[in-house]
Amino acid sequence: MTSLCRAAILATFTAVSIPTVAAGQNVTVDTLLHRLDSLQRRTVDLERRVGELEALIKAEPSRTRPVTASANARDVANWRRLRLGMTADEVRALLGEPDNVDAGSYITTWFYPDFSHITFKSEKVDGWSEPHR
């Protein structure tokens, strides 16, 4: 992504340095400098956003990276943060990996310790039962 932005900036510099290109396109140096400034601001913004997304990727579990078993599933406060419509990755981030999974055609159920479970329909949380103490 950054290399693409650098290439765009290099192309703009080339256009500024070759007057015949600029003259052939009826583009003034001021216009090109304005475009260059705009590209630089967009590049800085995009690099910031990519950095934020990379930090999220490192912080949030994904389906391709297993999450280690966690005591989070035993904490009722974490269960009370669940919301209908959450994704499996959001649940993993909150509670950790389930002990067991029952995947049916329409409904998938994740089982956790203390007789707790989460039901998914269409890959979204549809219901749950908190740990029994």
N, C-alpha and C positions, 0 to 999 in steps of 0.2 A: 504494500500500500504506500509506504513512504517512498519507495523507489519510483513509483508511478508519479507521485507528486514532484519528486526531484526532476524527473524527465520533463514534466510540464513546465517547471521553472526554467530548466535549461533551454527548452524550445523558445520560451518567451525571451530569454536573454539573447538567443541567436537572432530572433526577429528584430530585437532592438539594435543589435550590432551590425546588421546588414540593411542599410538604408533602402536598397532596391526592393527588398521584400516588403518593408513597411510602406514604401511609396506605391508599390504595385497593388497593395490591398487598400489604399486610401486610409491608412491607419497612422495617426500621429504618434510621436514619441510619448506625449503626455497620456494618450489613451493606453499605450502599451505599459507605461509605468503604473497607471491605475490598475490595469489588469494584473500586473505582477504583484502589486500590493495586495490586491484581493486574493490572489492565489496563495500568497504567503500567509495571510490571515486564515484562510480556509485550511491550509496545511497544518498550522499550529492547532486549530480547533480539531481537525481530524486526528492528529497525533494524541491530543488530550483524550478524545473520546475512545480511541483504540486502547490507550493505556488504562482507562476506566474499565473497558470490556475485558481486557486481559486480567485485570485484578479480580473481576467477578468470576472469570473462568477458574482462576486459581483458588478462589474462596469457596465456590459452589461445586458440589460434586456433580458428576455427569454419569450418563449410562455407560460410558466407556471406561470410567475410572471407578473401581469398587470403593465403597466407603467402609471404613473399619467399623466393627460393632461398637456401639456407643451406649452409655447409660442414659442418653437423652430420652430414649423410649420409655424409661421408667419414671420420668419426671412428668407428672400430670400437668404442670404449667406448660410444657411443650405441646401436649395434646390439646390444650385449650387455645393454642395459637393456630391450630388447623382451621382451614376455611374450605367450604364447598368450592369445587372448581380448581383446587390446587393441582399442580402437575406432580408426577412421580418424583422428579428431581427436587422440587420444592419440599416434598415430604421427606426425602432422603436427607436433605440439608437440615431439616428440623429434628427428625427422629433417628436417623441412621438407617442402615439396612434392616429389612425385616428378617425374622428368624425363618419364615417359611412363606411361600407364595403359592396361591391356588389360582391359576389363570384359566378362566373359562372362555366361552365364545363371546359373551357380552359383559361379564363381570369378572374383575380380578380382585382378589382379596389378599392383602398383606397381613400376616400374623406377627405380632410382637409378644414379648413376655407378659405375664400376668393376665392372660386371656384377652388382651387388647388386639384390635384389628382395624384395618382401613379398607373400605370398599371403593373400587374405581369403576366407573362406567365411562366409556369413550375416552379413556386415559386421563380422566379428571376425578378428583375426590368426590364421591357421592354420599359417603357416610362413614362413621367410625364408632368405635367403642373404646373408651379410655381404660387404662389399667385399673384392675380391681384391687383394692387394698384391704 
